[in-house]
Amino acid sequence: MKKLILATLVLFLVGIGTTQAQGLKIPSTKEIGMANDVLKILNNTDGLDLSSDQKSKLEADNKTFVADVLKTNESKLSDEEKEKAFLGLKNKRTKFLTDLLGSDLFKKYSGQILKAINPLKSKLGLAALAF
């Protein structure tokens, strides 16, 4: 009798957990892997001689930027709306980077990023417009 009650309780709890999990948006392994790959590229500041303050601000913005790009990419927007959103993110980021790094360092950093991100462009799809 105790085993039957225990089994029923376990099944009930598993059922509740499954029902609640269905409402959550859990990022796929592919999304997590892509985010990590892009962040690794964006956080690479070798040869730029950034101050610790610049580097920490850049890394914080990189996290937000990648999250926004992936969120837009996974949204239900039309391709045209996504293009506009990605270009808006790119413009906002360009302003941030220019203010943070100055014009010369921005150009150097952007060149590094474009070169490193190129192999991922097919996986990024429209999101590649943000870079």
LOVEX-264246 format. One record per residue (C-alpha): residue number from 0; x, y, z. Coordinates in steps of 0.25 Angstrom, whole numbers, always signed. Each point is the difference from the previous one (the first is absolute). Layout:
<atoms>
+-----+-------+-------+-------+
|   n |  east | north |    up |
+-----+-------+-------+-------+
| NUM |     X |     Y |     Z |
...
+-----+-------+-------+-------+
</atoms>
This chain:
<atoms>
+-----+-------+-------+-------+
|   n |  east | north |    up |
+-----+-------+-------+-------+
|   0 |    +0 |    +0 |    +0 |
|   1 |   +11 |   +10 |    +4 |
|   2 |    +7 |    -4 |   -14 |
|   3 |   -12 |    +4 |    -7 |
|   4 |    -2 |   +13 |    +7 |
|   5 |   +15 |    +3 |    -2 |
|   6 |    -1 |    -4 |   -15 |
|   7 |   -13 |    +9 |    -2 |
|   8 |    +7 |   +12 |    +7 |
|   9 |   +12 |    -2 |    -9 |
|  10 |    -8 |    +0 |   -13 |
|  11 |    -8 |   +12 |    +5 |
|  12 |   +13 |    +8 |    +3 |
|  13 |    +6 |    -4 |   -14 |
|  14 |   -13 |    +4 |    -7 |
|  15 |    +0 |   +14 |    +7 |
|  16 |   +15 |    +2 |    -3 |
|  17 |    -3 |    -4 |   -15 |
|  18 |   -12 |   +10 |    -1 |
|  19 |    +8 |   +11 |    +6 |
|  20 |   +12 |    -2 |    -9 |
|  21 |    -8 |    +1 |   -12 |
|  22 |    -3 |   +15 |    +2 |
|  23 |   +15 |    +3 |    +2 |
|  24 |    +8 |    +4 |   -12 |
|  25 |   +13 |    -7 |    +2 |
|  26 |   +11 |    +3 |   -10 |
|  27 |    +5 |   -11 |    -8 |
|  28 |   +14 |    -5 |    +0 |
|  29 |    +2 |    +5 |   -14 |
|  30 |    -4 |   +14 |    +5 |
|  31 |    +9 |    -1 |   +12 |
|  32 |   +11 |    -5 |    -8 |
|  33 |    -2 |   +12 |   -10 |
|  34 |    +0 |   +10 |   +11 |
|  35 |   +12 |    -5 |    +6 |
|  36 |    +8 |    +0 |   -13 |
|  37 |    -5 |   +14 |    -3 |
|  38 |    +4 |    +5 |   +14 |
|  39 |   +14 |    -6 |    -1 |
|  40 |    +2 |    +7 |   -13 |
|  41 |    -6 |   +14 |    +5 |
|  42 |    +8 |    -1 |   +13 |
|  43 |   +14 |    -2 |    -7 |
|  44 |    +7 |   +13 |    +1 |
|  45 |   +14 |    -5 |    -2 |
|  46 |    +9 |   +11 |    -6 |
|  47 |   -10 |   +11 |    +4 |
|  48 |    +7 |    +4 |   +13 |
|  49 |   -13 |    +4 |    +7 |
|  50 |    -1 |    +4 |   +14 |
|  51 |    -7 |    -9 |   +10 |
|  52 |   -12 |   +10 |    +0 |
|  53 |    -1 |    +0 |   -15 |
|  54 |    +1 |   -16 |    +0 |
|  55 |   -11 |    -2 |   +11 |
|  56 |    -9 |   +10 |    -7 |
|  57 |    +2 |    -7 |   -13 |
|  58 |    -2 |   -14 |    +6 |
|  59 |   -13 |    +5 |    +7 |
|  60 |    -5 |    +6 |   -13 |
|  61 |    +3 |   -13 |    -8 |
|  62 |    -8 |    -8 |    +9 |
|  63 |   -12 |    +9 |    -2 |
|  64 |    +2 |    +1 |   -15 |
|  65 |    +1 |   -15 |    -2 |
|  66 |   -12 |    -2 |    +8 |
|  67 |    -8 |   +10 |    -8 |
|  68 |    +5 |    -6 |   -13 |
|  69 |    -4 |   -14 |    +4 |
|  70 |   -13 |    +5 |    +5 |
|  71 |    -3 |    +7 |   -13 |
|  72 |    +4 |   -12 |    -8 |
|  73 |    -9 |    -9 |    +7 |
|  74 |   -12 |   +10 |    +0 |
|  75 |   -12 |    -2 |    -9 |
|  76 |    +3 |   +13 |    -7 |
|  77 |    +0 |    -1 |   -15 |
|  78 |   +13 |    +0 |    -7 |
|  79 |    -2 |   +15 |    -4 |
|  80 |    -2 |    +4 |   +14 |
|  81 |   +11 |    -9 |    +5 |
|  82 |   +10 |    +8 |   -10 |
|  83 |    -5 |   +13 |    +5 |
|  84 |    +2 |    -5 |   +15 |
|  85 |   +14 |    -5 |    -3 |
|  86 |    +4 |   +13 |    -7 |
|  87 |    -5 |    +8 |   +12 |
|  88 |    +8 |    -9 |    +9 |
|  89 |   +12 |    +2 |    -9 |
|  90 |    -1 |   +15 |    +0 |
|  91 |    -2 |    +1 |   +15 |
|  92 |   +12 |    -9 |    +2 |
|  93 |    +8 |    +8 |    -9 |
|  94 |    -3 |   +13 |    +7 |
|  95 |    +4 |    -7 |   +14 |
|  96 |   +13 |    -6 |    -6 |
|  97 |    +4 |   +14 |    -6 |
|  98 |    -3 |    +7 |   +13 |
|  99 |    +8 |   -11 |    +8 |
| 100 |   +12 |    -2 |    -9 |
| 101 |    +1 |   +12 |    -9 |
| 102 |    +0 |    +0 |   -15 |
| 103 |   +14 |    -7 |    -2 |
| 104 |    -2 |   -11 |   +10 |
| 105 |   -14 |    -2 |    -4 |
| 106 |    +4 |    -3 |   -15 |
| 107 |   +11 |   -10 |    +5 |
| 108 |   -10 |    -7 |    +9 |
| 109 |   -10 |    -1 |   -11 |
| 110 |   +10 |    -5 |   -10 |
| 111 |    +3 |   -11 |   +10 |
| 112 |   -14 |    -4 |    +3 |
| 113 |    -4 |    +0 |   -15 |
| 114 |   +11 |    -9 |    -3 |
| 115 |    -2 |   -10 |   +12 |
| 116 |   -16 |    +0 |    -2 |
| 117 |    +1 |    -3 |   -15 |
| 118 |    +0 |   -15 |    +2 |
| 119 |   -13 |    +1 |    +8 |
| 120 |    -8 |    +8 |    -9 |
| 121 |    -7 |   -11 |    -7 |
| 122 |    -4 |    -5 |   +14 |
| 123 |    -4 |   +14 |    +4 |
| 124 |    -9 |    +2 |   -12 |
| 125 |    -7 |   +14 |    +1 |
| 126 |    +7 |    +2 |   +13 |
| 127 |   +13 |    +2 |    -7 |
| 128 |    -5 |   +14 |    -4 |
| 129 |    +2 |    +5 |   +14 |
| 130 |   +15 |    -2 |    -1 |
+-----+-------+-------+-------+
</atoms>
